[in-house]
């Protein structure tokens, strides 16, 4: 099997896994619609400075791996005039469509592997946004970064708000930092197989773990992410580490202890104007 065939096989399995996980997004659809109708913006404090004044400079924002669309529509609530969400999961895109229909947002939803993002949107985006547990599902960072480059218009910005790779090292059910047997090697290069979902995120969906689709993840180091972005021809503007979580990753750990290690990172880059 070629490397391209293997990549597609892993991404397809992840699509099936996220189609299953979409049940949790369907279950809280009405709650999310009410949140968005009230002008809600689903961002963490570190993101706000990077997403300031969208009404003044962002005609089009494209959100890669948009899941159920709440974050995408939060960009619209924050001032982006038009938003496009791209995700590999059929059911997630349906959830996102239901939300935007309910609030009357200027939004377009595309069911696609991001590597196949439609070329009609090349060089159109003022902002490409991604993150919040997205990068780990990508099997080729160089191709990922090249898609970001082609979607951005010259001078357009890419903002990534992502879980810090160091936060992947630890078990999620302990009250102190303990290396996870699967994820606890920062320098590993292997693809990690998993089934099921953390209880503080999606949970068991009412069925045994072994009935869940197999999912495949990569723990990408910070340097690998940065170098992929630079290698695609984007200009790195800023990188910042944060103690803030975007989900309840360590439910049994004291919050002050959690904030002693980096939990998230921000990366801002732009497509050069010339």
N, C-alpha and C positions, 0 to 999 in steps of 0.2 A: 504494500500500500504506500502510495506517495505521501510526502509530508503534507501536501495540500489536502489529499483525501483524509488523512488522519486528523488534520485541523478541523475539517468540516464535520467529521464524525464526532469529535469532542464537543464542538459548538452545538450540533444537533441534539446531543444528549442533554446538554445544558438547557436547550430550548424546551425539551420535554420536562426537565426539572422545574423550570420557571413557570411553565404552564400549570404544573401542579401547585406551585407556591402561590400562583395568582388567586387561588381560592381565598386566602387571607385578605387580599386587596379587594376582592369582590364583597367579602363579608362586611368591610367597613366603608363601602362605597358611599352610602348616604352621609355618614359622618364626615368624610373627606369633602364631599360636595358642599356641605354646610360650612366647613372651614374655609373653603375657597370662595364661596359666595360672600362670606363676611370679609373678604380681602386678605385672608390668611397667607402667610409666606413661610414655607417650611424650610427655613435656613437656620444654621447654627451661627452664633455670634461671630466667629472668625470670617464667615463668608460675606458678611454685610458690607465690609469695606471694599471687597473685590467686585461686588455687584451693585455698587452705588450709582445712582443717577441713570439707570437704564433708560428712562424716558427721554433722556437727552442725547443718547448715542447709539441705542440698540434698536434698529428697525427689525432685525431678525435674529433670534437666538435658536440654535439647534442643540438639543439635548440628546447626547448619545447614551444608550442604555437607560432609557427613561422610565422603565418599569411601569407603574400604574399612573404616571403622569402628574402626580401632585407637585413634585419639584419643578417640572416643566411649567405647569400653570402658575406656580409661585413666581417664576420669572416674568410671566405675563402680568400678574398682580403687581409686580415690582416695577413695571414700566416698559418691558419689551413690547413692541407694537405687534409682533407676530412671533409665534413659537412653533417649532417643529420637534416632535419627539420620535426617536427611532429606537426600536427594541426588537429583539429576536422572538419574544413570546407573543403568540397570537392573543392569548387571553389577557395579557397585560395591556396590549394595545386596545383591546375592546373596553377594558376598564377606563383607560385614559380617554377614549372617545366619549364614553358616557359622562365623564366629568366635564369635559369641555363643552359638550352639548348642553349640559345642565346650566352652566354659567355663561354661555354665549361667548366663549373665548375665541380669539382669532388663532386657531391652532390646527395643525395638520399632523396626523399620526401615520407612521410607516412601519409595517411589520417587515423587518429585514435584519439579517446579520449586518453589523455596522460595516464590515468589509465591503458589503454590497450597497452601501448608501447611494441612492440615485445620483447619477452624474448631473442631473438637471439642477442640483443645488450646489454644484461646485462654484466656489468664489462668490457666495451669496451671504454668508453669515457674518454679522458684526461680532457675534459671540458664539463660541462652541463651549458648552458646559458639560462636565461629566464628573463621575466619582461616586462617593457614598457606597462603597462596596462594589464598584463596577469593574475596576481594572483586573481583579483577580480572575475574572471569567474569560479574559482575553488570552489567547494562546500565542499571539505574535504581536509584540509591542511595536515593532517597526512598522508593520502594516497599519496598526491602530493609529499611530502618529501621522502616517502619510494620509489617512482619511481625514484627520483633523485639519491638516495643512490644505488639502484640496477643497474642503468645505468653507474655509475661512476666505473672506475677501481680503485683498491686500490691506494691511493695517488692522485687520480684525484680531480679536483677542480670544485666547483659549484659557479657560479657568478650570482647573481640576481641584476639587476638594475631596480628599480620599482618606480612607483609613491608613494610618502610618504602618509601614511594614513591620515595625517593631511590635505593634499591638497584636499582630498575628501570632507572635511567638508563644503566647500564654494560654493556658487552659481557661475556659470560661466559667467553670463551676467551682473554682477554689476561692478562698478568701485572701490568699497571698499569691504573689507571682510565682507560678510553676510552669516550667517549659512543657508545652504540649507535645505529646509523642509523635504527632504527624506534622505539625506546623512549627515546631520549636527549633528549627535550624535556619538561621537567617540566610545562609549561603547555599541552601539546597537548590538544585535546578530541576527537580522532578515535578511532574504533574501529580497532584494529590486527588485521589478519588474519595467521594463522600456520598452518603445518602442521608435523607432527613434534614431537618432544620433546627436551629437553636430554639429553645423554649421561649426565650424573650423576644424572638423575632416572628417566625411563622409557626413554629411548633409542629406537632405530629399530624395535623390535619385529619385527625380521627382515624388513622390507619397505622399499622405496624411499620417501623422504619424500613424493613426489607421490601416493602411494597412501593417505596419511593423510587423514582428514576435515579440512576447514577449521575452524579455531577462531577465536573472536573475543574480544578482551580490551580492557579499558579501564584506563589508568593513572590511578587516582583519587588526587588530592592529599590530603594530610592534612586540610586545611581542608574539603574536600568531604565527607570521611568524618565529621568532627566535626559539621559543620553539618547533615548528614542525620540524625544521631543526635539532635541537639538539636531539629531541626525536627519529628521524629516524636513529641516530647513526653517523651523520656527526659532524665533529669538527669545531666549529665556529672560524674563523681566524680574521675576521674584520667586523665591521659594521660602516657605515659612512652616515651622512645626508648631503644633498646638496640643495642649492637654485635653481639649474638648472631645467628647464622644458625640456621635450622631445616632447611636442606638445603645440599648442597655446591654452592652457586651459582657460586663463583669458584674452580674447582679448580686453576688455575695461579697464583693470587695468594697472596703471603705472608700468613699469618693475621694478623700484626700490622698489615699495611696494610689488610686488609679491615676490621678493627675501628676504623679511624680515621673511618669514616663510619657513619651510622645504617643498620642492616640490618633491624631489626624495630621494631615499636611495640606498646605495650599501651594499650588504651582500656577503661576501666571506667565503666559508666553504670548507672542504675537506673530502673525505672518508679516514679514517685512513688506513695506509698501512698494519697494523697488526690487 
